[in-house]
Amino acid sequence: MLGADAVTMSQPVSEGESNPLVKTEPLNPLRNPSYPQRIHIHERAHWQGVLKSCEERIAKAGQKLTAIGAGPNRATVERLYAQMLGARDQVADAAQRLPSETGGLYEEDRHRLEEGVAALERLLKRWESL
């Protein structure tokens, strides 16, 4: 018969038998353990500084654009200025996203930001040669 005779008596667990080297951190209910930790948050100020530098340089070019009246080079100058704004938008988008990205996405956005800055440099060189 399987009644009370089949139930074995369990032994009490002593606290001395637990492994003292195993340390567990309390679970944070607001953090998904399978989601990668954001490690680039501290870089936000740096990337915002890069963006601000780009915007200041474009603002100087914008002042030159307003000073140039109607002329034969006006269309070329306007096109270069529009391309500068596009490069700035690329830098701004990447600078906003970079601090919260991880892994491959971080590398991809950093590459986009660096390419945007390089494009702006090339455009400013052409701008100054006009």
Backbone as ProteinMPNN parsed JSONL, in Angstrom:
{"seq_chain_A": "MLGADAVTMSQPVSEGESNPLVKTEPLNPLRNPSYPQRIHIHERAHWQGVLKSCEERIAKAGQKLTAIGAGPNRATVERLYAQMLGARDQVADAAQRLPSETGGLYEEDRHRLEEGVAALERLLKRWESL", "coords_chain_A": {"N_chain_A": [[0.827, -1.164, 0.0], [0.424, 2.273, -0.7], [0.16, 4.417, 1.013], [0.712, 6.261, 3.942], [2.997, 4.915, 4.615], [4.634, 4.937, 2.38], [5.655, 7.47, 2.121], [8.565, 9.257, 2.527], [10.618, 10.399, 5.14], [11.747, 13.658, 5.255], [14.916, 15.211, 5.504], [16.002, 17.813, 7.629], [17.28, 20.873, 6.348], [20.386, 22.174, 6.871], [21.719, 25.4, 7.52], [24.398, 25.707, 7.315], [25.346, 24.154, 5.267], [25.103, 25.432, 2.844], [26.641, 27.03, 0.012], [29.002, 29.401, 0.648], [30.334, 31.032, -1.169], [28.819, 31.635, -3.362], [27.29, 34.325, -4.674], [24.419, 36.125, -5.054], [22.729, 38.546, -6.949], [20.123, 40.809, -6.19], [17.125, 40.566, -8.045], [16.189, 42.867, -10.515], [13.16, 44.109, -11.198], [12.61, 45.857, -13.252], [14.424, 45.518, -15.226], [15.248, 43.643, -17.995], [16.795, 40.582, -18.014], [17.831, 39.389, -20.301], [18.263, 41.402, -22.051], [20.667, 43.501, -23.533], [23.054, 45.298, -21.582], [23.334, 48.809, -21.395], [26.187, 50.435, -22.194], [27.344, 52.722, -23.084], [26.302, 55.115, -22.289], [27.564, 57.191, -20.924], [28.892, 58.555, -22.924], [27.306, 60.414, -24.122], [27.556, 63.27, -23.805], [29.917, 63.78, -25.198], [29.25, 63.091, -27.876], [27.197, 64.895, -28.323], [28.673, 67.207, -28.225], [30.218, 66.932, -30.559], [28.177, 67.138, -32.452], [27.308, 69.766, -31.909], [29.559, 71.224, -32.666], [29.567, 70.723, -35.428], [27.153, 71.991, -36.118], [27.758, 74.657, -35.49], [29.73, 75.265, -37.363], [28.289, 74.994, -39.715], [26.476, 77.015, -39.341], [28.088, 79.265, -39.648], [28.657, 79.001, -42.354], [26.102, 79.375, -43.315], [25.724, 82.083, -42.776], [27.449, 83.164, -44.63], [26.136, 82.367, -46.913], [23.788, 83.907, -46.831], [24.937, 86.374, -47.166], [25.857, 86.319, -49.727], [24.699, 87.484, -52.679], [22.279, 87.332, -55.371], [23.59, 85.504, -58.007], [25.88, 83.995, -60.406], [26.934, 81.719, -59.148], [25.171, 81.054, -57.21], [23.28, 78.891, -57.189], [24.964, 76.669, -56.975], [26.147, 77.147, -54.493], [23.898, 77.07, -52.823], [23.172, 74.399, -53.173], [25.397, 73.065, -52.051], [25.139, 73.968, -49.429], [22.702, 72.797, -48.707], [23.482, 70.124, -48.814], [25.276, 70.125, -46.703], [23.505, 70.481, -44.59], [22.188, 68.045, -44.76], [24.274, 66.286, -44.08], [24.662, 67.155, -41.476], [22.205, 66.362, -40.363], [22.503, 63.598, -40.496], [24.632, 63.231, -38.712], [23.396, 64.212, -36.391], [21.297, 62.379, -35.995], [22.726, 59.982, -35.571], [24.251, 60.751, -33.325], [22.288, 61.059, -31.418], [21.331, 58.455, -31.145], [23.566, 56.859, -30.512], [24.505, 56.731, -27.66], [22.665, 54.953, -26.485], [22.849, 52.582, -27.816], [24.049, 49.197, -28.397], [26.653, 46.781, -28.914], [26.81, 45.576, -32.236], [25.062, 47.435, -33.365], [25.845, 49.805, -32.161], [28.403, 50.116, -33.258], [27.721, 50.391, -35.952], [26.193, 52.791, -35.948], [28.134, 54.532, -35.001], [29.926, 54.485, -37.106], [28.295, 55.663, -39.063], [28.051, 58.239, -37.968], [30.731, 59.109, -38.011], [31.175, 59.064, -40.767], [29.354, 61.011, -41.56], [30.49, 63.3, -40.388], [32.909, 63.346, -41.791], [31.941, 63.762, -44.393], [30.85, 66.296, -44.081], [33.202, 67.731, -43.607], [34.452, 67.5, -46.131], [32.579, 68.891, -47.689], [32.729, 71.448, -46.561], [35.327, 72.14, -47.265], [35.055, 72.357, -50.041], [33.219, 74.439, -50.032], [34.717, 76.562, -48.994], [36.489, 76.902, -51.048], [35.078, 78.174, -53.01]], "CA_chain_A": [[0.0, 0.0, 0.0], [1.242, 3.463, -0.89], [-0.285, 5.472, 1.926], [1.671, 6.962, 4.778], [4.239, 4.163, 4.684], [5.461, 5.224, 1.213], [6.214, 8.819, 2.227], [9.811, 9.244, 3.283], [10.827, 11.559, 6.006], [12.802, 14.516, 4.722], [15.889, 15.677, 6.48], [16.076, 19.273, 7.675], [18.447, 21.44, 5.678], [21.088, 23.089, 7.763], [22.205, 26.576, 6.802], [25.837, 25.586, 7.167], [25.68, 23.401, 4.072], [25.038, 26.257, 1.631], [27.931, 27.487, -0.48], [29.123, 30.826, 0.981], [30.97, 31.774, -2.255], [27.837, 32.001, -4.37], [26.611, 35.581, -4.344], [23.38, 36.441, -6.022], [22.25, 39.924, -6.897], [18.661, 40.845, -6.221], [16.585, 40.802, -9.376], [15.554, 44.155, -10.75], [11.999, 43.812, -12.04], [12.534, 46.807, -14.357], [15.475, 45.208, -16.195], [15.154, 42.327, -18.605], [18.155, 40.033, -17.968], [18.313, 38.993, -21.621], [18.483, 42.61, -22.843], [22.045, 43.934, -23.261], [23.219, 46.486, -20.753], [23.824, 49.966, -22.127], [27.473, 50.79, -21.601], [27.866, 53.93, -23.727], [25.504, 56.272, -21.848], [28.464, 58.277, -20.517], [29.431, 59.223, -24.11], [26.311, 61.342, -24.67], [28.079, 64.643, -23.858], [30.911, 63.846, -26.279], [28.586, 63.091, -29.188], [26.481, 66.165, -28.439], [29.703, 68.196, -28.548], [30.534, 66.776, -31.983], [27.039, 67.709, -33.178], [27.32, 71.222, -31.733], [30.646, 71.733, -33.504], [29.079, 70.69, -36.815], [26.123, 73.019, -36.281], [28.394, 75.972, -35.48], [30.414, 75.456, -38.641], [27.254, 75.18, -40.737], [25.893, 78.343, -39.12], [28.994, 80.228, -40.295], [28.434, 78.88, -43.796], [24.793, 79.98, -43.573], [25.908, 83.531, -42.808], [28.053, 83.479, -45.929], [25.091, 82.167, -47.92], [22.897, 85.074, -46.834], [25.697, 87.533, -47.64], [26.003, 86.198, -51.186], [23.469, 87.863, -53.38], [21.991, 86.55, -56.575], [24.744, 85.479, -58.896], [26.015, 82.748, -61.168], [27.286, 80.592, -58.274], [24.165, 80.923, -56.147], [22.699, 77.542, -57.18], [25.996, 75.757, -56.467], [26.292, 77.423, -53.065], [22.697, 76.555, -52.157], [23.235, 72.939, -53.183], [26.387, 72.674, -51.046], [24.569, 74.229, -48.102], [21.698, 71.752, -48.459], [24.218, 68.895, -48.523], [25.795, 70.279, -45.339], [22.39, 70.218, -43.676], [21.968, 66.601, -44.78], [25.343, 65.671, -43.283], [24.355, 67.48, -40.081], [21.102, 65.498, -39.942], [23.06, 62.261, -40.294], [25.39, 63.297, -37.46], [22.439, 64.395, -35.293], [20.593, 61.113, -35.789], [23.652, 59.024, -34.962], [24.628, 61.235, -31.992], [21.165, 60.798, -30.516], [21.163, 57.02, -30.943], [24.78, 56.187, -30.06], [24.631, 56.375, -26.244], [21.771, 53.88, -26.044], [23.052, 51.381, -28.63], [25.008, 48.209, -27.917], [27.173, 45.816, -29.875], [26.929, 45.917, -33.646], [24.304, 48.654, -33.665], [26.69, 50.92, -31.75], [29.459, 50.266, -34.266], [27.094, 50.892, -37.18], [25.853, 54.205, -35.771], [29.381, 55.297, -34.891], [30.419, 54.611, -38.482], [27.441, 56.662, -39.721], [28.411, 59.556, -37.446], [32.048, 59.467, -38.537], [31.023, 59.349, -42.194], [28.674, 62.303, -41.657], [31.479, 64.339, -40.08], [33.848, 63.391, -42.922], [31.235, 64.387, -45.514], [30.771, 67.725, -43.777], [34.545, 68.281, -43.831], [34.649, 67.632, -47.583], [31.702, 69.955, -48.182], [33.257, 72.738, -46.114], [36.499, 72.445, -48.101], [34.537, 72.85, -51.325], [32.571, 75.717, -49.741], [35.755, 77.579, -48.832], [37.183, 77.119, -52.322], [34.226, 78.973, -53.904]], "C_chain_A": [[0.882, 1.241, 0.0], [0.915, 4.574, 0.093], [0.858, 6.131, 2.658], [2.994, 6.233, 4.853], [5.178, 4.514, 3.538], [6.121, 6.595, 1.273], [7.47, 8.749, 3.069], [9.916, 10.507, 4.107], [11.97, 12.388, 5.422], [13.7, 14.985, 5.848], [15.894, 17.203, 6.491], [17.378, 19.748, 7.023], [19.113, 22.4, 6.637], [21.648, 24.238, 6.935], [23.705, 26.519, 6.585], [26.239, 24.862, 5.898], [25.654, 24.252, 2.806], [26.431, 26.761, 1.273], [28.069, 28.982, -0.2], [29.736, 31.654, -0.156], [29.994, 32.225, -3.324], [27.11, 33.254, -3.913], [25.598, 35.852, -5.435], [22.965, 37.886, -5.834], [20.737, 39.896, -6.905], [18.182, 41.182, -7.633], [15.912, 42.163, -9.441], [14.367, 43.898, -11.671], [11.878, 44.746, -13.246], [13.57, 46.521, -15.443], [15.315, 43.78, -16.688], [16.562, 41.733, -18.643], [18.691, 39.609, -19.332], [18.582, 40.205, -22.516], [19.875, 43.144, -22.53], [22.094, 45.24, -22.477], [23.813, 47.615, -21.59], [25.104, 50.461, -21.445], [28.051, 52.087, -22.172], [27.109, 55.194, -23.317], [26.405, 57.464, -21.514], [29.037, 59.054, -21.702], [28.488, 60.284, -24.683], [26.866, 62.765, -24.813], [29.1, 64.798, -24.99], [30.233, 63.952, -27.638], [27.765, 64.359, -29.388], [27.457, 67.296, -28.754], [30.108, 68.144, -30.015], [29.426, 67.403, -32.826], [27.041, 69.233, -33.091], [28.407, 71.863, -32.594], [30.223, 71.777, -34.971], [28.068, 71.807, -37.057], [26.719, 74.418, -36.308], [29.078, 76.265, -36.813], [29.413, 75.683, -39.767], [26.608, 76.553, -40.586], [26.767, 79.429, -39.755], [28.818, 80.199, -41.808], [27.095, 79.509, -44.177], [24.868, 81.493, -43.617], [26.515, 83.968, -44.139], [27.015, 83.352, -47.038], [24.163, 83.375, -47.984], [23.613, 86.323, -47.35], [25.874, 87.509, -49.157], [24.666, 86.554, -51.821], [23.208, 86.932, -54.549], [23.199, 86.636, -57.498], [24.856, 84.134, -59.582], [26.312, 81.526, -60.293], [26.234, 80.306, -57.205], [23.595, 79.5, -56.064], [23.689, 76.523, -56.623], [26.144, 75.908, -54.959], [25.087, 76.879, -52.294], [22.705, 75.029, -52.095], [24.232, 72.435, -52.134], [25.844, 72.865, -49.634], [23.521, 73.168, -47.745], [22.374, 70.418, -48.146], [24.83, 68.943, -47.127], [24.705, 69.986, -44.319], [22.069, 68.726, -43.628], [23.017, 65.86, -43.965], [25.105, 65.939, -41.797], [23.233, 66.601, -39.553], [21.585, 64.077, -39.674], [23.834, 62.206, -38.978], [24.433, 63.394, -36.274], [21.71, 63.094, -34.975], [21.493, 60.105, -35.086], [24.038, 59.454, -33.549], [23.52, 60.987, -30.98], [21.079, 59.312, -30.171], [22.36, 56.348, -30.286], [24.805, 55.827, -28.576], [23.756, 55.205, -25.804], [21.934, 52.6, -26.854], [24.088, 50.461, -27.996], [25.494, 47.367, -29.088], [27.31, 46.354, -31.284], [26.182, 47.177, -34.024], [25.098, 49.897, -33.273], [27.759, 51.181, -32.806], [28.901, 50.842, -35.565], [26.774, 52.381, -37.071], [27.103, 55.067, -35.639], [29.985, 55.513, -36.282], [29.612, 55.672, -39.238], [27.808, 58.068, -39.261], [29.754, 60.003, -38.017], [31.985, 59.793, -40.028], [30.313, 60.685, -42.411], [29.625, 63.458, -41.394], [32.47, 64.472, -41.234], [33.202, 64.055, -44.14], [31.134, 65.891, -45.301], [32.126, 68.397, -44.0], [34.801, 68.495, -45.326], [33.816, 68.779, -48.149], [32.217, 71.332, -47.779], [34.51, 73.125, -46.896], [36.058, 72.989, -49.453], [33.922, 74.232, -51.15], [33.612, 76.832, -49.68], [36.488, 77.869, -50.137], [36.354, 77.952, -53.297], [34.467, 80.451, -53.726]], "O_chain_A": [[1.948, 1.262, 0.617], [1.456, 5.666, -0.082], [1.859, 6.514, 2.052], [4.021, 6.854, 5.126], [6.395, 4.406, 3.689], [7.069, 6.847, 0.53], [7.448, 8.243, 4.191], [9.348, 11.546, 3.771], [13.042, 11.856, 5.132], [13.274, 15.132, 6.993], [15.795, 17.817, 5.429], [18.424, 19.109, 7.137], [18.483, 23.325, 7.15], [22.009, 24.052, 5.773], [24.225, 27.235, 5.729], [27.396, 24.958, 5.491], [26.154, 23.806, 1.773], [27.293, 26.898, 2.142], [27.311, 29.77, -0.766], [29.662, 32.881, -0.107], [30.313, 33.113, -4.115], [26.408, 33.25, -2.902], [25.925, 35.805, -6.621], [22.862, 38.382, -4.712], [20.133, 39.046, -7.559], [18.79, 42.001, -8.321], [15.167, 42.554, -8.542], [14.561, 43.505, -12.821], [11.119, 44.455, -14.17], [13.594, 47.201, -16.469], [15.255, 42.836, -15.901], [17.45, 42.329, -19.253], [19.905, 39.484, -19.496], [19.081, 40.045, -23.63], [20.235, 43.234, -21.357], [21.29, 46.15, -22.683], [24.705, 47.382, -22.406], [25.095, 50.85, -20.277], [29.141, 52.502, -21.775], [27.27, 56.239, -23.948], [26.051, 58.61, -21.789], [29.618, 60.121, -21.501], [28.846, 60.977, -25.635], [26.661, 63.398, -25.848], [29.137, 65.83, -25.659], [30.595, 64.798, -28.455], [27.652, 64.848, -30.512], [27.11, 68.236, -29.469], [30.317, 69.182, -30.643], [29.7, 68.112, -33.795], [26.803, 69.914, -34.089], [28.193, 72.923, -33.181], [30.491, 72.753, -35.671], [28.121, 72.489, -38.081], [26.252, 75.277, -37.056], [29.009, 77.383, -37.323], [29.665, 76.477, -40.673], [26.235, 77.182, -41.577], [26.256, 80.391, -40.327], [28.828, 81.241, -42.464], [26.972, 80.108, -45.245], [24.162, 82.128, -44.401], [26.147, 85.001, -44.698], [27.014, 84.135, -47.988], [23.792, 83.817, -49.072], [22.98, 87.222, -47.904], [26.023, 88.554, -49.789], [23.635, 85.961, -51.504], [23.839, 85.884, -54.689], [23.749, 87.712, -57.731], [24.033, 83.244, -59.37], [25.969, 80.406, -60.672], [26.408, 79.402, -56.388], [23.446, 78.964, -54.965], [23.302, 75.617, -55.885], [26.253, 74.918, -54.236], [25.251, 76.29, -51.225], [22.299, 74.437, -51.095], [23.941, 71.482, -51.411], [26.061, 72.031, -48.755], [23.467, 72.702, -46.607], [21.89, 69.663, -47.302], [24.898, 67.922, -46.443], [24.947, 69.325, -43.309], [21.716, 68.201, -42.572], [22.695, 64.916, -43.243], [25.32, 65.061, -40.961], [23.297, 66.139, -38.414], [21.128, 63.429, -38.732], [23.706, 61.245, -38.218], [24.64, 62.728, -35.259], [21.529, 62.752, -33.806], [21.08, 59.454, -34.127], [24.142, 58.609, -32.66], [23.795, 60.731, -29.807], [20.787, 58.955, -29.03], [22.19, 55.36, -29.571], [25.111, 54.678, -28.257], [24.088, 54.529, -24.83], [21.225, 51.624, -26.605], [24.897, 50.887, -27.17], [24.827, 47.261, -30.118], [27.85, 47.438, -31.505], [26.616, 47.915, -34.908], [25.041, 50.919, -33.958], [27.99, 52.324, -33.2], [29.536, 51.684, -36.2], [27.051, 53.146, -37.994], [27.129, 56.203, -36.111], [30.49, 56.593, -36.588], [30.181, 56.483, -39.968], [27.87, 58.989, -40.075], [29.897, 61.145, -38.456], [32.671, 60.702, -40.494], [30.639, 61.413, -43.349], [29.581, 64.475, -42.086], [32.832, 65.585, -41.614], [33.854, 64.83, -44.84], [31.312, 66.668, -46.239], [32.188, 69.509, -44.524], [35.305, 69.542, -45.734], [34.291, 69.545, -48.988], [32.149, 72.276, -48.566], [34.733, 74.305, -47.163], [36.62, 73.964, -49.95], [34.079, 75.099, -52.01], [33.416, 77.91, -50.241], [37.043, 78.953, -50.313], [36.88, 78.396, -54.317], [33.834, 81.264, -54.399]]}, "name": "protein", "num_of_chains": 1, "seq": "MLGADAVTMSQPVSEGESNPLVKTEPLNPLRNPSYPQRIHIHERAHWQGVLKSCEERIAKAGQKLTAIGAGPNRATVERLYAQMLGARDQVADAAQRLPSETGGLYEEDRHRLEEGVAALERLLKRWESL"}
